[in-house]
């Protein structure tokens, strides 16, 4: 795979030529899924990442949130399918303004469609590199729009370089997770896994149900081990005495 070289000039949170940048409006974005498989992939990836970072109040996971990167210029914007930002408040917002948040997104995922694949590969890649996005990933749910179903790129100096496989998998250094694509029903979706435990999650209802069953099975197994120890060593679980009754 050849690398996507994108020069990274000094960013871009600059003042545009406007009388008063604070008076400029920054409207929220509008999004329509390009296909059923495109919508499935975007929605499931967002659900999976929100679940995986559910205990972090300093991580924002957003779907189709507009990123404005020039104060005073509401035309200077990008709308990633999915973005992850570390070190910011995980709160509601109608747009993401880099000059207010203090940083650009750390991780961006674009899901390819016939109408956006070329723009994602060239124009958006250059723009993401220019504003300082550390990792840029592309998923092809249809399997015919790019060389491989999943491609990852990491900022290296003044260019993006392809993420190299580790143990046969692509690893996001930003997320600390392994990523792979998997064909499910109407198209490919993104599957995330923890390299420490091997546990996988793809954001689907089936995946959530599977995790719930595993948690219940582990809880039952723990209860059985406790009961076995109690029986083996004659340990009775302490039970509170009933309250004394007034005579």
C-alpha positions as CSV (number, residue, x, y, z in Angstrom):
1,X,0.0,0.0,0.0
2,X,1.4,3.4,-0.9
3,X,1.2,6.2,1.6
4,X,-1.1,9.2,1.3
5,X,1.2,12.1,1.5
6,X,-0.4,15.2,2.9
7,X,1.7,18.3,3.8
8,X,0.9,19.7,7.2
9,X,1.3,23.5,7.1
10,X,1.0,25.4,10.3
11,X,-2.6,25.2,11.4
12,X,-5.2,27.0,10.5
13,X,-7.0,28.2,13.6
14,X,-6.5,31.7,12.2
15,X,-8.6,34.7,12.0
16,X,-10.4,35.1,8.6
17,X,-10.9,38.5,7.1
18,X,-14.1,39.5,8.9
19,X,-15.1,42.6,10.7
20,X,-16.0,40.7,13.9
21,X,-15.4,37.0,13.9
22,X,-17.6,36.6,17.0
23,X,-20.6,37.7,15.1
24,X,-20.4,34.9,12.6
25,X,-22.9,32.1,13.0
26,X,-21.8,28.5,12.8
27,X,-24.8,26.4,12.0
28,X,-25.2,22.7,12.9
29,X,-24.7,20.2,10.1
30,X,-27.2,18.0,8.3
31,X,-26.6,14.4,7.4
32,X,-28.3,11.8,5.2
33,X,-27.0,8.3,5.0
34,X,-25.8,7.5,1.5
35,X,-27.2,3.9,1.8
36,X,-28.5,1.5,4.3
37,X,-25.0,-0.1,4.7
38,X,-23.4,3.4,5.1
39,X,-25.8,4.3,7.8
40,X,-25.4,1.0,9.6
41,X,-21.6,1.3,9.6
42,X,-21.6,4.9,10.9
43,X,-24.2,4.2,13.6
44,X,-22.6,1.0,14.8
45,X,-19.1,2.5,15.0
46,X,-20.4,5.5,17.0
47,X,-22.3,3.2,19.4
48,X,-19.3,0.9,19.8
49,X,-16.9,3.8,20.6
50,X,-19.3,5.4,23.0
51,X,-19.7,2.1,24.8
52,X,-15.9,1.6,25.0
53,X,-15.3,5.1,26.4
54,X,-18.4,5.2,28.5
55,X,-16.4,5.7,31.7
56,X,-14.4,8.7,30.4
57,X,-15.9,12.1,30.9
58,X,-13.0,13.7,29.0
59,X,-13.6,11.8,25.7
60,X,-16.0,13.1,23.1
61,X,-17.4,10.6,20.6
62,X,-19.6,12.2,17.9
63,X,-21.4,11.2,14.7
64,X,-21.7,13.8,11.9
65,X,-20.7,16.7,14.1
66,X,-19.5,19.7,12.0
67,X,-15.9,20.8,12.8
68,X,-15.2,24.5,12.2
69,X,-11.5,25.3,12.0
70,X,-11.3,29.0,11.2
71,X,-12.6,31.6,13.6
72,X,-14.8,34.0,11.6
73,X,-15.2,31.7,8.5
74,X,-18.2,29.4,8.6
75,X,-17.3,27.9,5.2
76,X,-14.1,26.4,6.7
77,X,-15.6,23.2,8.0
78,X,-15.5,19.4,7.8
79,X,-18.1,16.9,8.9
80,X,-16.6,13.6,9.8
81,X,-18.8,10.5,9.9
82,X,-17.3,9.7,13.3
83,X,-14.8,11.5,15.4
84,X,-13.1,11.0,18.8
85,X,-11.6,13.8,20.8
86,X,-9.6,13.3,24.0
87,X,-9.2,15.9,26.6
88,X,-12.5,17.7,26.1
89,X,-15.8,17.6,27.9
90,X,-18.2,14.8,26.8
91,X,-21.1,17.2,26.6
92,X,-23.8,18.1,24.1
93,X,-22.8,20.6,21.4
94,X,-24.2,21.5,18.0
95,X,-20.8,22.0,16.4
96,X,-17.1,21.6,17.2
97,X,-15.1,24.8,17.0
98,X,-11.4,24.2,17.3
99,X,-10.6,27.6,18.6
100,X,-13.0,27.1,21.5
101,X,-12.2,23.4,22.2
102,X,-8.4,24.1,22.1
103,X,-7.6,21.2,19.7
104,X,-8.8,19.3,16.6
105,X,-10.3,15.8,16.7
106,X,-7.7,13.0,17.5
107,X,-9.4,10.2,15.5
108,X,-11.7,10.5,12.4
109,X,-13.5,7.7,10.6
110,X,-15.1,8.2,7.1
111,X,-17.4,5.5,5.7
112,X,-17.1,5.4,1.9
113,X,-20.0,5.7,-0.5
114,X,-19.9,5.9,-4.3
115,X,-20.6,9.7,-4.1
116,X,-18.0,10.5,-1.4
117,X,-15.2,7.9,-1.9
118,X,-13.0,10.1,-4.0
119,X,-13.5,13.2,-1.9
120,X,-12.8,11.2,1.3
121,X,-9.6,9.8,-0.2
122,X,-8.1,13.1,-1.4
123,X,-9.8,16.4,-0.4
124,X,-10.8,15.3,3.1
125,X,-7.5,13.6,3.8
126,X,-5.6,16.7,3.0
127,X,-7.9,18.8,5.2
128,X,-7.8,16.5,8.1
129,X,-4.0,16.4,7.9
130,X,-3.9,20.2,7.7
131,X,-6.0,20.8,10.8
132,X,-3.9,18.3,12.8
133,X,-6.1,15.1,13.0
134,X,-3.7,12.4,14.3
135,X,-5.4,9.4,12.8
136,X,-7.7,9.2,9.7
137,X,-9.5,5.9,8.9
138,X,-11.6,4.9,6.0
139,X,-14.1,2.0,5.9
140,X,-15.7,0.7,2.7
141,X,-18.9,-1.1,3.5
142,X,-19.6,-2.1,-0.1
143,X,-16.1,-3.6,-0.6
144,X,-15.5,-2.1,-4.0
145,X,-14.6,1.6,-3.4
146,X,-11.0,1.3,-2.1
147,X,-8.1,-1.2,-2.2
148,X,-9.1,-2.8,1.1
149,X,-12.2,-2.7,3.2
150,X,-10.4,-0.8,6.0
151,X,-7.5,1.7,5.7
152,X,-5.9,3.6,8.5
153,X,-3.5,6.5,8.3
154,X,-1.4,8.2,11.0
155,X,0.2,11.6,11.0
156,X,3.9,11.3,10.7
157,X,5.9,14.6,10.4
158,X,4.4,16.4,7.4
159,X,2.4,13.5,5.9
160,X,0.0,10.7,6.6
161,X,1.5,7.2,6.6
162,X,-0.5,4.0,6.4
163,X,-1.1,2.2,9.7
164,X,1.0,-1.0,9.6
165,X,-0.6,-4.3,10.8
166,X,0.4,-5.6,14.2
167,X,0.0,-9.3,14.6
168,X,-2.2,-9.3,11.5
169,X,-4.5,-6.5,12.8
170,X,-4.6,-2.8,12.3
171,X,-4.0,-1.0,15.6
172,X,-5.1,2.6,16.5
173,X,-2.4,4.1,18.7
174,X,-4.8,7.0,19.4
175,X,-7.6,4.7,20.6
176,X,-5.5,2.0,22.0
177,X,-7.7,-0.5,20.2
178,X,-7.4,-3.0,17.3
179,X,-9.7,-2.4,14.3
180,X,-10.9,-4.7,11.6
181,X,-13.8,-4.8,9.2
182,X,-16.4,-7.6,9.2
183,X,-19.2,-8.3,6.7
184,X,-22.6,-8.2,8.4
185,X,-25.8,-8.4,6.6
186,X,-26.0,-5.4,4.2
187,X,-22.3,-4.5,4.3
188,X,-19.0,-4.3,6.2
189,X,-18.9,-2.7,9.7
190,X,-16.0,-1.8,12.0
191,X,-15.1,-4.2,14.8
192,X,-13.1,-2.8,17.8
193,X,-11.2,-5.1,20.1
194,X,-9.1,-4.6,23.2
195,X,-5.6,-5.9,22.5
196,X,-5.1,-6.7,26.2
197,X,-8.2,-8.9,26.6
198,X,-9.2,-9.7,23.0
199,X,-12.7,-8.7,23.8
200,X,-14.5,-7.4,20.7
201,X,-17.4,-5.0,20.2
202,X,-19.0,-3.8,17.0
203,X,-21.9,-1.7,18.3
204,X,-24.7,-4.0,17.1
205,X,-27.6,-5.1,19.2
206,X,-26.3,-8.7,18.9
207,X,-22.9,-7.6,20.2
208,X,-24.5,-5.8,23.2
209,X,-26.7,-8.8,24.0
210,X,-23.6,-11.1,23.8
211,X,-21.7,-8.9,26.2
212,X,-24.7,-8.9,28.6
213,X,-24.9,-12.7,28.5
214,X,-21.1,-13.0,29.1
215,X,-21.4,-10.6,32.1
216,X,-24.3,-12.7,33.6
217,X,-22.3,-15.9,33.1
218,X,-19.3,-14.5,34.8
219,X,-21.4,-13.3,37.7
220,X,-23.0,-16.7,38.1
221,X,-19.6,-18.4,37.9
222,X,-18.3,-16.1,40.7
223,X,-21.4,-16.9,42.9
224,X,-20.8,-20.6,42.4
225,X,-17.1,-20.3,43.4
226,X,-18.1,-18.5,46.5
227,X,-20.7,-21.2,47.4
228,X,-18.1,-23.9,46.7
229,X,-15.7,-22.3,49.1
230,X,-18.3,-21.9,51.8
231,X,-19.2,-25.6,51.5
232,X,-15.6,-26.7,51.5
233,X,-14.5,-24.7,54.6
234,X,-17.8,-24.6,56.4
235,X,-18.2,-20.9,56.0
236,X,-21.7,-19.7,56.5
237,X,-22.7,-16.4,55.0
238,X,-23.4,-14.0,57.8
239,X,-27.1,-13.1,58.0
240,X,-28.5,-10.3,60.1
241,X,-30.5,-11.4,63.2
242,X,-34.2,-10.5,63.1
243,X,-35.1,-7.5,65.2
244,X,-36.2,-8.2,68.7
245,X,-39.9,-7.8,69.3
246,X,-41.3,-5.7,72.1
247,X,-43.3,-7.7,74.6
